[in-house]
């Protein structure tokens, strides 16, 4: 049985670039942005916080 390698086309390379991200990076892209900012403002998540804000807390909990 002969296995032939096919040439990678443009679609394959773009799919590889998209899927070459870590799971942590994909999750933080979904969470970061306006959605986390809206929730933080709505529930006053950063009220009286001095150094450890809501974004840092979410990312640290995701890394465990």
SULVEN-V596570 format. One record per backbone hydrogen bond with DSSP energy under -1.0 kcal/mol. CO is the residue of the C=O (numbers start at 1). NH is the residue of the N-H. If there is no record, write none. Layout:
# SULVEN-V596570
[[CO NH] [CO NH]]
This chain:
# SULVEN-V596570
[[9 13] [10 14] [11 15] [12 16] [13 17] [14 18] [15 19] [22 26] [23 27] [24 28] [25 29] [26 30] [27 31] [28 32] [33 37] [34 38] [35 39] [36 40] [37 41] [38 42] [39 43] [40 45] [44 47] [46 49] [51 53] [53 57] [54 58] [55 59] [56 60] [57 61] [58 62] [59 63]]
